[in-house]
Amino acid sequence: MGGNPVVMRPGVNGGVGGNVNPGGRPGQQHLPEWLSQHQNLSPQQQEDLLRREPGFSRLTPDQQGRVLNRLRTLNARPPEQRERILGRNEMFEGLSPGAKQDVRASAGALNAMAPDRQRMVRRAFNDLRQIPPEQRAQILNSARFSQTFTPEERHVLGSFLSVEPYQPH
């Protein structure tokens, strides 16, 4: 948590494939699909293939570097963490533009909080992502959470949880 919850946004960062991305532009593919199709390739081969994607060449050199860094970061993660990140990416891509902006604003709000409040919000987030989504709002609106967290902190939690896949333990 903290920062952009998206590792790579194919519909925004130039696309990563030749299929249609539902809700996106033609010629773009969602990252999980692209990685699944190219999972048998080494990270270097994936990078080489990504560099040859049509949308990639239309990005600025700075954007290209960010996309490649996101791919490298994702490939360096353990499989379980990589799947969670990909799930979060898919959920984020399905949000409306306003909801996406809300998640981004919540990341900024979290970063602006005092360190002790950030720790509390992060701890609550880690606990809540293990709760089924249909119960999360009930807990966020509970008397206990209302006494522990400010309305802004609860909003940040709700915003982040809107893109967090359920992680039962």
Secondary structure, DSSP 8 states (H G I E B T S, - for coil): --S-S-S--TTTTT-SSSS--TTS-TT---HHHHHHHTTTS-HHHHHHHHHHSHHHHTS-HHHHHHHHHHHHHHHHS-HHHHHHHHHHHHHHHTS-HHHHHHHHHHHHHHHHS-HHHHHHHHHHHHHHTTS-HHHHHHHHTSHHHHHHS-HHHHHHHHHHHTT------
